[in-house]
Amino acid sequence: MRPAAVLFDCDGVIVDSEPITDRVIAANLARHGFEITHAEVSTLFLGGTIGGVAETVRARGKVLPDDWVPQI
């Protein structure tokens, strides 16, 4: 049976994906030597972009792979 419609929740109204994303980013950055809690990720990067995360981390002296943005 084919669905009549598909609902995409792109702004977090139905599912709040921000906490999950914060944990994923924090865990990934820890693997690259940038220790940060998921709460700090939320504080520093809420409303920003993944590119902005990379810029901030690099500005703080940490090395991320050149392909970090598309990989994350």
N, C-alpha and C positions, 0 to 999 in steps of 0.2 A: 504494500500500500504506500502510495506517495503522499508526503505531507502536504497540506494545503498552504502552509506558510512556514517560513523560518525566521526566527527572531534573533537579531544580533544585538548584544548588549555591549556597546562600545564605550559607554561612559560610566560604567559601574553602578547603574541603578539597580539591576537585578542581582548581580554578584559583585561584591567588593573585592576586586583582584589586587588592590594596592598592597595590602599586607603580605600577600603571597609573593608579589613582585619584589617587595622590599627584602624579604628573606632570601630570595634567589640572588638578587644583586649582592647582598651582604656576604653570602656564602661564596659567590664567585670571586668577589674582590679579595676575600680572605685567602683564596688559593693563589692570588697574585701578590700577597704580602701587604694588603691594605685591610687591616682589621677595623671593622665598623659594625655596629649593631644594626639590626633592622630598624630600630627606632631612629637611629642617627641617619640612616638612609632616607627615611621619611622626612626628617627635619631638613636635611641638606638638599634633597633632590625632588621633593614633591612638586608636581606640575612641570618638571623639566623634561629633558630628553635623555636618551641613553648616550648620545653624543656629548651632552653636557656633563653627564656623570664621568665619562672618560676624560674630558678636559680638566675637570676638577681634580680627579685622582692623579692625573699626570702633573698638574700644577703643584700638587703636594709632594711631588718627587717619586712617585711610584711608576714603575714601567708596566705598561699593558701591551699585549701583542697588537700589532698593526690592525689585525682583523677582529679585535675585541668587540667592537660595536656590532657588526653583523653576526658574530657568533653568539652574543648574549641574547 
